[in-house]
Amino acid sequence: MVAQENQLAASDPRIREAATTLQVYGQLPFVPEYAEGCHIVTSDGRRILDLYGGHAVAALGYAHPRLIKAISDQSSKLIFQSNAVALEVRARAAEKLLAVAPANLRRVFFVNSGAEANENALRMACVATARKKVLAISHGFHGRTAAAAAVTWNSEQWYGFPQRPFDVDFIPRDDCDAVATMISDDIAAVIVEPVQGVAGAYDLSMDFLKALRAATSKHGALLIVDEVQTGIGRTGQYFATQAYGIEPDILTSAKALGGGIPCGAVLCNDDIANRFGRGDLGSTFGGGPVAAAAMIAVLDSIKAEKLLHNVRQREMQIREHCVVGPVRMIQGMGLLLGLVCDRPAVDVRDALLEQDILTGTSADPNVLRVLAPLILEANHVDQLERALASISPTMTAHERNRR
């Protein structure tokens, strides 16, 4: 019996990871074996509907044929070369990305992640303006590297670095009066997520985003729009800024951009791009050939499969049918949605997982996040609706006391 238990323990990746990696992640109680479409198949045979997409990464779901072929073909042809040489596949990726971006953004710098994209965007803003203060928005999240974490709300709880690289202050979200008083001639940039993902898919108001754009333009500050989570079709537009009708000076993208292959991008206008020359920025792996091929496949698939339309349709369906059971209202945009619950979101997540549906929690303890693949189908939303409706109502305080 002991030998059998030791053998089982040795084969369990959760136990092996616990013995070999830093224990900094809370992990869910299943082990994926493989995945296809919107489903994860676990090592013990469960088939889980994935409405979280690995933190909004799996834009095309899993095993998408166009993406798999692009990665395979490029890997067999040229798996890596650095930015010391020009690559046709990198040029095509840049052209396709810029073609769907806000029209004023004409140059791209490729990196490997959202935090790295935001890190470089902030650096570019400080260099371009020669100013030393950055404003962010309360409740926003931009990453865990030095500059990105410095503009993340409440990061002092885990920041870790001895000091921040620049002065930072936070504009209360959706406070247009604060925008007018806090943005001045000494501000290098304002960084903002149009829909605050980690905060619970909280969609900022149109008036607030337009006020940010007007005030930064007036004072010569740069507007950085963090579309790491909102970009690449997730909101029903290629970028959320297009839904808001604003043009940023710098835009960052990652997560869904490679459909699962790590990659990121910083897009900027010509004026900012012209301030940087050889050696001013760099990334060993940014814009590598496999990542570039993946980006092309994702963007081509979104267009060919009309996934922006699908995102808008599935959002309407979720809003119309999923305010049931513990869900009291829905916020967010597209397939970046926050289901505001009448109880802790972790309890709802766990109840859904018992019914083989994966969702995510957020920094707001009562908001459950849905970050489903853009290929989500109507019957998947029907499944979510039924599962939510089956969750028992919250017990009253009197009932809890009786227990």
N, C-alpha and C positions, 0 to 999 in steps of 0.2 A: 504493500500500500504506500509506504513512504517513497519507494523507488518510483512508483507510478506518479505520485504527486510531484516529485522532483522533475520527472520527465515533462509533465504538463506545464510546470512553471518555466522550464527551460524553453518551451516552445511558444510561450505567451509573450508577444512583443511588448505588452504593457509592463510586464515584470522586467524584461530585458532593458527596455528604455529607462525604467526607474533606476536600474543599476549602472547605467552608462551615460546618461544625459542630465543636464541641469534640470531640476524639477521646478520649472517656472510656468508650466501650463496646466490648466485644469482640463482634463481630457474626458471625453464622453465614453460611456460604457459599451463600446463595440469596436471591432477591428475590421476595417474595410478589406475585402479580398480583391474585388474589382468593381468597376462602375460602368454604366452605360446609360445614355440619355440623361434623364433626371433621377436615376436610381443608383444607390450604392448597395452592393451585395456584400454581406459580412462573412467573416470566417465561419460563423455558425449557421449560415444559410438564410439570414434575414434579408429582405428586400426593402430598403428604406428609401422613401421619397425624399430627395434632398432639396429642401427649400431654403438652404443657407449657402450653398455653392462655395464652401471653403472661404468664407469672408468675402463673398461677391466676386470670386475669381473665375468660377466655371461658367463663363458667359454662354458657351455652346454646349453646356452639359459635359458628358463624358463620352469618350470614344467617338467623337464626331468625325466622320470619314474625311472631310476636307482638311481638318486640322491634323489628324493623324498622318495623312498622306504628305502634307506639307512638311511636317517635322521629319518624317522618315526619308523623304526625297532629299531634303537639304542636309540631313545628317550623313547620308551616304555620299553626298557630293562634296560638301565642305562643312565640317562640323564647327570649326572655329577659325577666325582670323580677327586680329585686333583692329582698332581704328587707325593704325599706321598705314593701312591700305584701304582704298575705296572698294566697296562691294556693290554689285548690281542689286542684290536682294535688299541691302540696307537702303539704297536709294529709292527702290520701289516702296518699301515700307514707309519711308518718310513722306513720299509723294501721296500715298493713299491716306495717311493719317492727316496731313495738312489739308487734303481735299475735303475732309468731312468736319474739320475744325472751324471755329469762328474765323471769318474771312480775313481779319487783320493779323492773324498769327501765321507767319510765313517761314519760320525756321524752327527746327527741332533738335534737341540734344537728348540722345538716348542714354538711359541708365538702367538699373536693374530692379528697382522697387519704388514704392510710393514714398517711403521715408527719404530715400536718396533723391528722388525727384524734388521733393519739397526742400530738402537741404540745399540743393543747387539753386532752386528758384529764389530762396531767401538770400543766398550768397550773391546771386546775380543782381538782386534788387539793391542790396547794400553797396555793391560796387558801382552800379549804374547811377545811383542817386548821390553817392558819397555821404549818406546820412546814417545815423546810428540807432534809430529807434523803429521798432516794428509793432504794429497793432494786429491783434487777432480777435476772434469772436468768442465770447463766453460759451463754454460747453463743447468747443470744437476739439477735434483730434487730428494731428498731422504727422505723427510718427514718434519714434523713440530715440532717434539720433540727436546730436547736440542742438542744432538749430531747430529742427522739426519739433522736438520735445519742448523746447523753450516757448513755443507758441501754442502748446497744447494745454488746455484747461486742466487745472489741478495737477499738473505734472510734478509739482514740488513734492508730491507724495512718493515719487519713485525716480526723480530726475537723475540723481547720482553724480553728475558732474559738479566740480567745485564752484563754477560760475557759468552764467549764460553768455553767449557770444555777443549779445546786443541788449539794449533796453527793450522791455516788452510791457505792454499794457493790453487790457482786454475791453473791447466794446461790448456792453450788454446786448445780447442778441435781440434783433427786431426793434432796437431803440434808435429811431431815426434822429432824435434830438441829440443823443450821445454822439452819433456820427458827426454831426455838425460841429460839436464842441471839441471832440478829441482828435480829429484829423487836422493837422496843421502843417506848416512849412518845414518842420523838422522830422517828419515821418518818412521813412524810406519806403515802406510798403504796408498794405493791409492784406492779410491772408484770410480766406474764407472758404468754407464748404457750403455750396448752395443748399444741399440737404445734409445735415449733420448726421453721419452714419452711426458712429459709436454712441452718440447721444440719444439714439433711439429713432433714427430716420426722421429727424425733425426738419421740416422744410421751412427755410427762412422766407420771409414775406418778400413779395415783388418790390414793394416800396423800399424795404431795407437794402436790398441788393442795388437798386437804382441809386439810392442815396450814397452808398459806398462808392459807386462808379463816379458820380458827380463830384463828390468831395475829394477823392483821390486825384481826379483830373484837375480840379481847381488848385490844389496845393502841390502839384508835381510829384505826388507819391504814386507808387505803382500798385495796381490791383492784381494780386495773385489769387487765382481761383483754383482751389484744390479739388480736382475732379478724379482723385485716385479711386474713390468708390462710386461716384455718380457718373463717371464717363463711360464711353464705349457702349452706348445704347441703353444703359440701365434705367434711365429716366424716361425712355420713349423717344428721346432725341439722342444724337451721337454724344452731345455734351449738354449738361443741365443749363449752362450759360445760354444756350440757344433757346431753351424754354423760357428763360428769364429775359431774353432780349438784350443782353449786355455783352460787351466785348472786353475781355480782360487784357492786361498787358502781358501777363504770364499765366499759363495754364499747366497744371501737372496732371499726369495720367499714369495709371499702373493697373494692378489687380486684373480686371477682365481683358486688358490689352493683349495679353498673350494667351488667353484661354487656359492657363495653367502653367505655361512656361514663364519663369520669372523675367519680367521686363518692365520698364517704366520710361517716361518721356517728359521732357520739359519743352513746352511750346512757347514761343515769344514772338513779338513783332520785330520788324526790321531794325527799328531804332535801337532796341536793346541788343539785338544780335550784333550790330555793327560796333558795339563797345567792347567786344571780346575777340581776341586773336589767338594765335597758336600758343598752346600751353596754359591758357587761362582756366580751362576746365578739362576734366579727363575722366575716363572710365575704362577699365580693362575690358570688361565684358559687355558694357552697354552697346546695344545695336549689333550684337553678335549675329552671325548668319542664321542660326536656328531660331533665335528670338525674333529676328526680322521676318522669317518665313511664317512663324506663328502669327505675328501681327497681321500680315497680309491675309492669311487664311481666316482670321477672326473678322476682319473688316469686310472681306469678300462675302463671307457667309451671312453677315448681318444684312448686307444689301440683297444678295441673291434670294435669301429665304424670307425677306420682308419682316425681319425680326423686330424692327422698331414698331411696326403696326401691331405685331403680336404682343409686345410689352404693354402697349396702351390698352389693348383688349383685355389682357389678363388683369391689369390693374383695375379696370372698370368692374370686372367680374368679382375680384376680391373685395372691392369696396361695397358692391351691391349685396354680396352673399355671406361675407365672413364676419360681419358684426353680429356674432352669435356666441352662445356659451359665455366664456369669460371675457370676450372682447367687447369693449364699450365704444371705441372709436378707432379710426385708422388715420395715420398721418404719413407723410412722405410723398414719394413721387415714383411712378413707374413700378419697377420691381425692386425698389428700395423703400420698403414699407415698414412702418412701426405700428404694431397692433397693441393699442393701449388697453391693458387688462384690469380687471377688478381685484386682482390678487398678484402676488409676486410672479413675474414673468418666468422665473426659473421653474415654478410649479407647473405652469402651462406647458413650457418646453418639455419637461419630463413626462407629462401626461400625453403629449403628442408623440413623443418618442416611443412610448409604450405601444402606440398604434402605428409605429413604423413611419413617422413623419419627422424629419429633422428641421428644426428652426433654430434661431439664435436669440440670446438675450442682449442686453445693452447696458450702458451706464445708468440709464433710468431703470430702476428696479421693477417697474410695472409695464415696461415696453418690451414686447417680443418682436424680433426683427425677421422679416421675410426678404431674402436676397436670392431668390430663385434664379436658375438659368434662364436666359432669354428665350429658350425653346419651350418653356413651360406650356402645357396643354390645358384645355378647359377641364378635362376629366381630373387633372391633378388638383385644380382648385376645388372641384366638387368633393374630392377626397378630403381636402383640408376643411371644407365647410362641415362635412359630416363628423369629422373628428372633433372639431371645436364644439359642435352642438352636443356631442356626447359627454363632454366634460361637466361634471356635476357643479351646481351653483355653489358659490362661496357660502360657507357656514356663517351664520350670524354670531356675534360675540356671545349671545346667550347659549347657542348650541355648542360652541367651543367649550364654554365653561361647564356645561352639563357633562361633557366627555372627560 
